[in-house]
């Protein structure tokens, strides 16, 4: 998983940086700038998906309630999922 995946990532980045599509080339360059973090994220079993989903849910509730109700109702919607 580790060495083989690293080699595959390195090969992909070389190809992507030479791509005609500038967005892909820039994306590959950005990954290379933070290569250690990308490798660590691929190798760990942990995920922050639950946290991100919760934050997204709260932001959605806030957007729908903007200028419509007070903090008490917002708190109730977030806590009790109304």
Secondary structure, 3 states (H helix, E strand, C coil): CHHHHHHHHHHHHHHHHCCCCHHHHHHHHHHHHCHHHHHHHHHCCCCCHHHHHHHHHHHHHHHHHCCCCCHHHHHHHHHHCC
